[in-house]
Amino acid sequence: MPCELRSQAELREICLRALHKQAGFEDVGDIFIRPCAPEGGGANWALAGFRPRVDNAALRGARGVIDRLRSSYQLRA
């Protein structure tokens, strides 16, 4: 199934909605997305940070959600 193309602002909103449901992300107000070179047809973006920061346990707990988002959406150039 092809990935949906989204702008950086759209990806931020999608990620915020999904991650707010995860423990430790309830107070996150902003997400930083950086473009990256896709490896083997993978995602062309990555989450580069959160404001306020989240601890490593919360980040590990949300890894599946983040991976699913990266496999579902591509950053529009």
VEXMI-380993 format. One record per residue (C-alpha): residue number from 1; residue in three letters; x, y, z. Coordinates in steps of 0.5 Angstrom, whole numbers. Layout:
<sites>
+-----+------+-------+-------+-------+
| pos | code |    xx |    yy |    zz |
+-----+------+-------+-------+-------+
| NUM |  ALA |     X |     Y |     Z |
...
+-----+------+-------+-------+-------+
</sites>
This chain:
<sites>
+-----+------+-------+-------+-------+
| pos | code |    xx |    yy |    zz |
+-----+------+-------+-------+-------+
|   1 |  MET |     0 |     0 |     0 |
|   2 |  PRO |     3 |     7 |    -2 |
|   3 |  CYS |     4 |    12 |     3 |
|   4 |  GLU |     1 |    18 |     4 |
|   5 |  LEU |     4 |    25 |     2 |
|   6 |  ARG |     4 |    30 |     8 |
|   7 |  SER |     7 |    37 |     9 |
|   8 |  GLN |    11 |    38 |    15 |
|   9 |  ALA |     6 |    41 |    19 |
|  10 |  GLU |     1 |    36 |    17 |
|  11 |  LEU |     6 |    30 |    20 |
|  12 |  ARG |     7 |    34 |    26 |
|  13 |  GLU |    -1 |    34 |    27 |
|  14 |  ILE |    -2 |    27 |    26 |
|  15 |  CYS |     4 |    25 |    30 |
|  16 |  LEU |     1 |    29 |    36 |
|  17 |  ARG |    -6 |    26 |    36 |
|  18 |  ALA |    -3 |    19 |    36 |
|  19 |  LEU |     3 |    20 |    41 |
|  20 |  HIS |    -2 |    24 |    46 |
|  21 |  LYS |    -5 |    17 |    47 |
|  22 |  GLN |     1 |    14 |    49 |
|  23 |  ALA |     4 |    15 |    57 |
|  24 |  GLY |     9 |    20 |    58 |
|  25 |  PHE |     7 |    24 |    52 |
|  26 |  GLU |     0 |    27 |    55 |
|  27 |  ASP |     4 |    34 |    55 |
|  28 |  VAL |     8 |    34 |    49 |
|  29 |  GLY |     6 |    41 |    45 |
|  30 |  ASP |    11 |    40 |    39 |
|  31 |  ILE |    14 |    35 |    35 |
|  32 |  PHE |    20 |    36 |    31 |
|  33 |  ILE |    21 |    33 |    24 |
|  34 |  ARG |    27 |    32 |    20 |
|  35 |  PRO |    27 |    30 |    13 |
|  36 |  CYS |    32 |    24 |    12 |
|  37 |  ALA |    34 |    20 |     6 |
|  38 |  PRO |    30 |    14 |     5 |
|  39 |  GLU |    34 |     7 |     6 |
|  40 |  GLY |    31 |     1 |     2 |
|  41 |  GLY |    24 |     5 |     0 |
|  42 |  GLY |    23 |     7 |     8 |
|  43 |  ALA |    21 |    13 |    11 |
|  44 |  ASN |    24 |    20 |     9 |
|  45 |  TRP |    23 |    23 |    15 |
|  46 |  ALA |    24 |    22 |    23 |
|  47 |  LEU |    22 |    25 |    29 |
|  48 |  ALA |    28 |    29 |    32 |
|  49 |  GLY |    25 |    31 |    38 |
|  50 |  PHE |    19 |    33 |    43 |
|  51 |  ARG |    18 |    40 |    47 |
|  52 |  PRO |    17 |    39 |    53 |
|  53 |  ARG |    22 |    33 |    52 |
|  54 |  VAL |    20 |    26 |    54 |
|  55 |  ASP |    24 |    21 |    58 |
|  56 |  ASN |    27 |    15 |    55 |
|  57 |  ALA |    22 |    10 |    58 |
|  58 |  ALA |    16 |    14 |    54 |
|  59 |  LEU |    20 |    14 |    48 |
|  60 |  ARG |    21 |     6 |    48 |
|  61 |  GLY |    14 |     5 |    50 |
|  62 |  ALA |    11 |     9 |    44 |
|  63 |  ARG |    16 |     6 |    39 |
|  64 |  GLY |    11 |     2 |    35 |
|  65 |  VAL |     6 |     8 |    34 |
|  66 |  ILE |    12 |    12 |    31 |
|  67 |  ASP |    14 |     6 |    27 |
|  68 |  ARG |     7 |     5 |    24 |
|  69 |  LEU |     7 |    13 |    23 |
|  70 |  ARG |    13 |    13 |    19 |
|  71 |  SER |    11 |     7 |    15 |
|  72 |  SER |     4 |    10 |    13 |
|  73 |  TYR |     6 |    17 |    11 |
|  74 |  GLN |    12 |    21 |     7 |
|  75 |  LEU |    14 |    28 |     8 |
|  76 |  ARG |    12 |    32 |     2 |
|  77 |  ALA |    18 |    35 |    -2 |
+-----+------+-------+-------+-------+
</sites>
